[in-house]
Amino acid sequence: MDSQKIENVLNLALDISDEERRKSLGLDTGFDETSNLWEIIVKHNGDLSRLNSPVITVEELIAGYAIVTLPKNLIASFAELEEVEYVEMPKRLYFSVQQGKEISCIPPVTVREPYLSGEGTIVAVIDSGERVIMLLS
């Protein structure tokens, strides 16, 4: 598929064989093997709920985003709809959590003695939009 509205990684996942996609580390994110449907994240304007059907499921989010579940063969034509601005694959949460832990320097204190766990720690973040107050106990 060559739509510029479709994220490059999703384009790649749709272009390779099912076997190659299964072997990859992430190109199957959003694909449900049992139903043979793709779950994609869509940036849109207007109303997509009119597309809800037994074949396409639209879950409206906020700020012009939606999660759409549909068969692979409909993704290209779906992306060409006037209301659709951009289509991408969901991201694996594991990598986001792991990256956040590494940036926060959590692994070095949790993999060696004294094995700090944070148990008993109270953290509060108050954000007024102008000033952030943090309370660590």
C-alpha positions as CSV (number, residue, x, y, z in Angstrom):
1,M,0.0,0.0,0.0
2,D,1.3,3.4,-0.8
3,S,-1.0,5.9,0.9
4,Q,0.8,8.8,2.5
5,K,-2.0,8.9,5.1
6,I,-0.8,5.5,6.4
7,E,2.1,5.3,8.8
8,N,5.2,3.7,7.1
9,V,5.4,0.9,9.7
10,L,1.7,0.0,9.1
11,N,2.3,0.1,5.3
12,L,5.2,-2.3,5.8
13,A,3.1,-4.6,8.0
14,L,0.3,-4.7,5.4
15,D,2.7,-5.3,2.5
16,I,4.6,-8.3,3.9
17,S,3.3,-11.9,4.1
18,D,1.5,-13.1,7.2
19,E,4.4,-15.4,8.0
20,E,6.9,-12.6,7.9
21,R,4.6,-10.4,10.0
22,R,4.3,-13.1,12.7
23,K,8.1,-13.5,12.9
24,S,8.7,-9.7,13.2
25,L,9.1,-7.9,16.5
26,G,6.2,-5.5,16.3
27,L,4.7,-5.6,12.8
28,D,1.8,-7.7,14.2
29,T,0.8,-5.1,16.8
30,G,-2.8,-4.3,16.3
31,F,-3.5,-7.5,14.3
32,D,-5.9,-10.1,15.9
33,E,-5.1,-13.5,14.5
34,T,-8.4,-15.0,15.7
35,S,-10.7,-12.5,14.0
36,N,-8.3,-11.6,11.2
37,L,-8.9,-7.9,11.9
38,W,-6.6,-4.9,12.3
39,E,-7.0,-2.4,15.1
40,I,-5.6,1.0,14.0
41,I,-5.4,4.5,15.4
42,V,-7.0,7.1,13.3
43,K,-6.6,10.9,13.4
44,H,-9.7,12.3,11.8
45,N,-12.0,15.3,11.4
46,G,-15.8,15.0,11.3
47,D,-17.8,12.0,12.3
48,L,-16.6,8.4,11.6
49,S,-19.4,6.7,13.6
50,R,-21.5,6.4,10.4
51,L,-19.0,3.7,9.4
52,N,-19.9,1.4,12.3
53,S,-21.1,-1.9,10.9
54,P,-20.6,-5.6,11.4
55,V,-17.4,-5.2,9.4
56,I,-16.0,-2.0,10.8
57,T,-16.0,-0.9,14.4
58,V,-15.2,2.8,15.3
59,E,-14.5,3.8,18.9
60,E,-14.4,7.6,19.1
61,L,-11.8,9.0,21.4
62,I,-11.1,12.7,22.1
63,A,-9.3,15.4,20.1
64,G,-10.2,13.9,16.7
65,Y,-8.8,10.4,17.3
66,A,-10.5,7.0,17.0
67,I,-9.7,3.3,17.3
68,V,-11.0,1.5,14.2
69,T,-11.1,-2.2,13.8
70,L,-11.4,-3.5,10.2
71,P,-10.2,-6.2,7.8
72,K,-6.8,-5.7,6.1
73,N,-8.4,-5.3,2.6
74,L,-10.4,-2.2,3.7
75,I,-7.5,-0.2,5.3
76,A,-6.3,1.5,2.1
77,S,-9.8,2.6,1.0
78,F,-10.6,3.6,4.6
79,A,-7.4,5.8,4.7
80,E,-8.6,7.6,1.5
81,L,-11.8,8.9,3.2
82,E,-11.9,12.6,3.3
83,E,-12.3,12.7,7.1
84,V,-9.3,10.5,7.7
85,E,-6.1,12.5,8.2
86,Y,-3.6,9.8,9.3
87,V,-3.7,6.1,10.2
88,E,-1.1,4.3,12.4
89,M,-0.6,1.1,14.3
90,P,-1.0,0.9,18.0
91,K,2.3,0.9,19.9
92,R,3.3,-1.9,22.3
93,L,3.1,-0.5,25.8
94,Y,5.9,-2.7,27.0
95,F,8.5,-0.7,25.1
96,S,7.1,2.6,26.4
97,V,7.1,1.4,30.0
98,Q,10.6,0.0,29.6
99,Q,12.0,3.1,28.0
100,G,10.4,5.2,30.8
101,K,12.0,3.0,33.5
102,E,15.4,3.3,31.8
103,I,15.2,7.1,31.5
104,S,14.2,7.3,35.2
105,C,17.2,5.2,36.1
106,I,15.0,2.5,37.7
107,P,16.7,-0.7,36.5
108,P,20.1,0.0,38.3
109,V,18.4,0.2,41.7
110,T,16.0,-2.7,41.2
111,V,18.4,-5.3,40.0
112,R,21.1,-5.2,42.7
113,E,21.1,-5.0,46.5
114,P,19.5,-3.3,48.4
115,Y,16.8,-4.0,45.8
116,L,14.9,-0.8,46.2
117,S,11.2,-1.2,45.4
118,G,9.6,2.1,46.3
119,E,7.3,0.3,48.8
120,G,6.0,2.8,51.4
121,T,6.8,5.8,49.2
122,I,4.1,8.4,48.6
123,V,4.3,10.7,45.6
124,A,2.0,13.5,44.7
125,V,2.2,15.8,41.7
126,I,0.0,18.9,41.6
127,D,0.0,20.7,38.2
128,S,-1.9,24.0,38.0
129,G,-0.7,24.6,34.4
130,E,1.6,27.4,35.6
131,R,3.5,25.6,38.3
132,V,4.2,22.0,39.3
133,I,4.5,21.1,42.9
134,M,5.8,17.7,43.8
135,L,5.6,16.1,47.2
136,L,7.8,13.1,47.8
137,S,7.5,11.2,51.1
